[in-house]
């Protein structure tokens, strides 16, 4: 199989826009895509953790995928998260992603009945990846959400034998030693998409070329400055940018984390993402007021 081109730059993990009644607000995807393009974002990783993929039906996820492919108009690379606890549903989502024009697929490990070893994980993913064999497949490694902590380098090395389109891993973990092992594996064959926004500088220092994150939705220019400073050798400036990004994350954590707080920020910025689906509770008017004050305190609206 011809090697797939590797991704570069910032890839936003979009929030799925929803109406007040919890239904999809597909009309908001177009303006959302324009905002990301305007920030210099290279792609989108849709229907993952930030996109509340597991809170949607497979048909809703397909609708969202179609909307992002259409809105991106080849300006953003669209990576579709096809993860599902039912392998057949995951394969269906992967096949649909290929059919609708996505650039790549990814999948998190099943998180109710969990794979007990690397071979179990490979066996689960192989038919999913095969359903979209023309697209690169990324393992979405996020132990904090999946509860699966199998060695990623072993999965990549052994998985490539049964998954010809295995491209790499979305590495949402702070085990930087394991990240190094994945980057160096088989002569740098596999791609590592950095997944923790607040330590992007660490990933860049180790050699990652692309990163996926929720805060890139609204602070893409800040992270672009970080990357530019790093590439020019100005580590002091790069650290300043990274430290500011940590301040943003600290604010978000006060309001329930990246999905809940992040959607609220997008609403404040004029992109109607609505509320999160249950069991994540709705943002109150008082919280919006306090969130704006906390963001003003770090000059957020001026710096982004």
C-alpha positions as CSV (number, residue, x, y, z in Angstrom):
1,X,0.0,0.0,0.0
2,X,1.3,3.5,-0.9
3,X,2.2,5.4,2.3
4,X,-0.3,8.1,3.2
5,X,1.0,11.6,3.6
6,X,1.6,12.7,7.1
7,X,-0.4,15.5,8.8
8,X,1.1,18.7,9.9
9,X,-0.1,21.6,12.0
10,X,-3.0,22.2,14.3
11,X,-6.1,20.0,14.0
12,X,-9.1,21.2,16.0
13,X,-11.5,18.8,17.7
14,X,-14.8,20.7,17.1
15,X,-17.7,20.8,19.5
16,X,-20.8,19.4,17.9
17,X,-23.3,22.4,17.5
18,X,-26.7,21.6,19.1
19,X,-30.0,23.4,19.5
20,X,-31.6,24.1,22.9
21,X,-33.6,20.9,22.6
22,X,-30.5,18.8,22.1
23,X,-30.9,18.3,18.4
24,X,-28.1,18.8,15.9
25,X,-27.6,22.4,14.7
26,X,-26.0,21.5,11.4
27,X,-26.5,25.1,10.1
28,X,-23.7,26.2,12.5
29,X,-21.1,23.9,10.9
30,X,-20.5,26.2,8.0
31,X,-19.6,29.4,10.0
32,X,-17.7,27.2,12.4
33,X,-15.5,25.9,9.6
34,X,-14.9,29.4,8.3
35,X,-13.7,30.5,11.8
36,X,-11.2,27.6,11.9
37,X,-9.9,28.3,8.4
38,X,-9.4,31.9,9.4
39,X,-7.2,30.8,12.3
40,X,-5.0,28.8,10.1
41,X,-6.2,25.4,11.4
42,X,-5.2,22.5,9.2
43,X,-7.9,20.0,9.9
44,X,-10.7,18.8,12.2
45,X,-11.1,15.6,14.3
46,X,-14.8,15.2,14.5
47,X,-17.1,13.2,16.8
48,X,-14.5,12.4,19.3
49,X,-14.5,13.3,23.0
50,X,-14.9,17.1,22.4
51,X,-17.5,16.3,19.7
52,X,-19.6,14.2,22.1
53,X,-19.5,11.3,19.6
54,X,-20.6,8.7,22.2
55,X,-23.6,10.9,23.1
56,X,-24.9,10.7,19.5
57,X,-26.6,8.0,17.4
58,X,-24.6,6.5,14.5
59,X,-26.9,8.3,12.1
60,X,-26.3,11.7,13.8
61,X,-22.6,11.1,13.6
62,X,-22.9,10.4,9.9
63,X,-24.8,13.6,9.4
64,X,-22.1,15.6,11.3
65,X,-19.4,14.0,9.1
66,X,-21.2,14.9,5.9
67,X,-21.6,18.5,7.1
68,X,-17.9,18.9,8.0
69,X,-16.7,17.4,4.7
70,X,-19.0,19.8,2.8
71,X,-18.2,22.9,4.9
72,X,-14.4,22.2,4.8
73,X,-14.4,22.2,1.0
74,X,-11.0,20.6,1.0
75,X,-9.6,23.5,3.1
76,X,-9.6,21.4,6.3
77,X,-8.6,17.8,6.5
78,X,-11.5,15.9,8.1
79,X,-10.7,13.0,10.4
80,X,-13.7,11.1,11.5
81,X,-13.8,9.4,14.8
82,X,-15.5,6.1,14.2
83,X,-15.1,4.6,17.6
84,X,-18.0,2.6,19.1
85,X,-18.4,-0.2,21.6
86,X,-20.1,-2.3,18.9
87,X,-17.5,-3.2,16.3
88,X,-20.1,-3.5,13.5
89,X,-21.3,0.1,14.2
90,X,-17.7,1.3,14.2
91,X,-17.1,-0.3,10.8
92,X,-20.3,1.3,9.5
93,X,-19.1,4.7,10.6
94,X,-15.7,4.1,9.1
95,X,-17.2,3.0,5.7
96,X,-19.4,6.1,5.7
97,X,-16.5,8.4,6.4
98,X,-14.7,7.0,3.4
99,X,-17.8,7.3,1.2
100,X,-18.5,10.9,2.2
101,X,-15.0,12.1,1.4
102,X,-13.2,12.3,4.8
103,X,-9.4,12.3,4.8
104,X,-8.9,9.8,7.6
105,X,-10.6,7.7,10.3
106,X,-9.8,7.1,14.0
107,X,-11.1,5.0,16.8
108,X,-10.8,4.8,20.5
109,X,-10.7,1.4,22.2
110,X,-14.0,-0.1,23.4
111,X,-14.6,1.1,26.9
112,X,-17.2,-1.1,28.5
113,X,-15.9,-4.6,27.7
114,X,-12.3,-3.7,27.4
115,X,-9.5,-5.5,25.4
116,X,-7.3,-7.4,27.8
117,X,-4.2,-7.4,25.6
118,X,-2.8,-5.9,22.5
119,X,-4.0,-8.8,20.3
120,X,-7.5,-8.2,21.5
121,X,-7.3,-4.5,20.5
122,X,-5.9,-5.4,17.1
123,X,-8.6,-7.9,16.6
124,X,-11.3,-5.3,17.4
125,X,-9.8,-2.6,15.2
126,X,-8.8,-4.7,12.1
127,X,-12.4,-4.9,10.6
128,X,-13.1,-1.3,11.4
129,X,-10.0,-0.1,9.6
130,X,-10.7,-2.5,6.7
131,X,-14.1,-0.9,6.2
132,X,-12.3,2.2,5.1
133,X,-9.1,0.7,3.7
134,X,-8.5,3.7,1.3
135,X,-8.1,6.0,4.3
136,X,-5.3,6.2,7.0
137,X,-6.4,4.8,10.4
138,X,-5.4,6.3,13.7
139,X,-5.7,4.6,17.1
140,X,-7.2,7.2,19.5
141,X,-5.3,6.5,22.7
142,X,-6.9,8.2,25.6
143,X,-6.7,6.1,28.7
144,X,-8.3,8.7,30.9
145,X,-11.6,8.2,29.0
146,X,-11.3,4.6,27.7
147,X,-9.7,3.0,30.7
148,X,-7.5,1.1,28.3
149,X,-3.8,1.4,29.0
150,X,-2.2,-1.1,26.7
151,X,1.4,-0.4,25.3
152,X,0.8,1.8,22.3
153,X,4.2,1.0,20.6
154,X,3.4,-2.7,20.8
155,X,0.0,-2.1,19.2
156,X,1.5,-0.1,16.4
157,X,4.3,-2.6,15.7
158,X,2.1,-5.7,15.8
159,X,-1.0,-4.0,14.5
160,X,0.6,-3.0,11.2
161,X,0.7,-6.7,10.2
162,X,-3.1,-7.0,10.2
163,X,-4.1,-3.3,9.6
164,X,-2.4,-2.2,6.4
165,X,-3.8,1.3,6.7
166,X,-2.6,1.8,10.2
167,X,-1.1,5.3,10.1
168,X,-0.4,6.1,13.7
169,X,-1.9,7.2,17.0
170,X,-3.7,10.2,18.4
171,X,-1.8,10.3,21.6
172,X,-3.9,11.9,24.4
173,X,-1.8,10.9,27.3
174,X,1.0,12.5,29.4
175,X,3.3,9.4,29.2
176,X,6.1,11.2,27.2
177,X,8.4,8.2,27.4
178,X,5.8,6.1,25.5
179,X,5.4,9.0,23.0
180,X,9.1,8.8,22.3
181,X,8.9,5.1,21.8
182,X,6.1,5.5,19.3
183,X,7.9,8.3,17.4
184,X,11.0,6.2,17.1
185,X,9.3,3.0,16.3
186,X,10.4,1.2,13.1
187,X,12.4,4.2,11.9
188,X,9.7,6.8,12.5
189,X,7.2,4.9,10.4
190,X,4.2,5.9,12.5
191,X,2.6,9.3,13.0
192,X,2.0,10.6,16.5
193,X,-0.8,13.2,16.7
194,X,-0.2,15.1,20.0
195,X,-3.3,15.2,22.1
196,X,-2.8,17.3,25.2
197,X,-3.0,21.0,24.4
198,X,-1.4,22.1,27.7
199,X,1.9,20.3,27.0
200,X,2.1,20.8,23.2
201,X,5.6,22.3,23.6
202,X,6.8,19.0,25.1
203,X,5.5,17.1,22.0
204,X,7.1,19.6,19.6
205,X,10.4,19.1,21.5
206,X,10.1,15.3,20.9
207,X,9.4,15.7,17.2
208,X,5.6,15.6,16.7
209,X,4.4,17.4,13.5
210,X,0.7,17.6,14.2
211,X,-1.6,18.1,17.2
212,X,-5.3,17.5,17.9
213,X,-7.0,19.6,20.6
214,X,-10.2,21.2,21.8
215,X,-8.6,24.6,22.7
216,X,-7.4,25.0,19.0
217,X,-11.1,25.8,18.3
218,X,-10.8,29.3,19.8
219,X,-7.1,29.8,20.5
220,X,-5.5,28.6,17.3
221,X,-3.5,31.8,16.8
222,X,-2.0,31.5,20.2
223,X,-0.8,27.9,19.5
224,X,0.4,29.0,16.0
225,X,2.6,31.6,17.8
226,X,3.9,28.9,20.0
227,X,4.8,26.7,17.1
228,X,6.4,29.6,15.2
229,X,8.5,30.5,18.2
230,X,9.6,26.9,18.7
231,X,10.5,26.5,15.0
232,X,12.6,29.7,15.1
233,X,14.5,28.5,18.2
234,X,13.0,31.1,20.6
235,X,12.2,28.7,23.4
236,X,11.6,31.5,25.9
237,X,8.8,32.9,23.8
238,X,7.4,29.4,23.1
239,X,7.3,28.8,26.9
240,X,5.4,32.1,27.3
241,X,2.8,31.0,24.8
242,X,2.5,27.5,26.4
243,X,2.2,29.1,29.9
244,X,-0.7,31.3,28.6
245,X,-2.4,28.2,27.2
246,X,-2.2,26.6,30.6
247,X,-4.0,29.7,32.0
248,X,-6.8,29.1,29.5
249,X,-7.1,25.5,30.5
250,X,-7.2,26.4,34.1
251,X,-10.2,28.6,33.5
252,X,-11.9,25.8,31.5
253,X,-11.4,23.3,34.3
254,X,-13.3,25.6,36.7
255,X,-16.4,25.0,34.5
256,X,-16.4,21.3,34.1
257,X,-13.6,20.7,31.6
258,X,-12.9,21.0,28.0
259,X,-16.2,20.0,26.5
260,X,-18.6,21.9,28.8
261,X,-16.4,25.0,29.3
262,X,-15.2,24.9,25.7
263,X,-18.7,24.9,24.3
264,X,-19.6,27.9,26.5
265,X,-16.5,29.8,25.2
266,X,-17.6,29.1,21.6
267,X,-21.1,30.5,22.4
268,X,-19.5,33.6,23.8
269,X,-17.5,34.0,20.6
270,X,-20.6,33.9,18.5
271,X,-20.4,30.3,17.2
272,X,-23.7,28.7,18.4
273,X,-22.6,25.4,19.8
274,X,-25.4,25.2,22.3
275,X,-25.3,23.0,25.3
276,X,-23.8,19.6,26.0
277,X,-26.0,16.5,26.0
278,X,-26.9,14.9,29.2
279,X,-25.4,13.7,31.6
280,X,-23.3,16.9,31.2
281,X,-25.4,19.6,32.8
282,X,-26.3,22.9,31.1
283,X,-24.4,26.1,31.6
284,X,-26.3,28.7,33.7
285,X,-26.5,32.4,33.1
286,X,-24.5,33.1,36.2
287,X,-21.7,30.7,35.0
288,X,-21.6,32.6,31.6
289,X,-21.1,35.8,33.5
290,X,-18.4,34.4,35.7
291,X,-16.7,32.7,32.7
292,X,-16.5,36.0,30.8
293,X,-15.0,37.7,33.9
294,X,-12.4,34.9,34.3
295,X,-11.5,35.1,30.6
296,X,-11.3,38.9,30.8
297,X,-8.9,38.5,33.7
298,X,-6.4,36.7,31.5
299,X,-7.0,39.1,28.5
300,X,-8.4,36.2,26.6
301,X,-10.6,38.1,24.1
302,X,-7.6,40.4,23.2
303,X,-5.0,37.6,22.9
304,X,-6.9,35.1,20.7
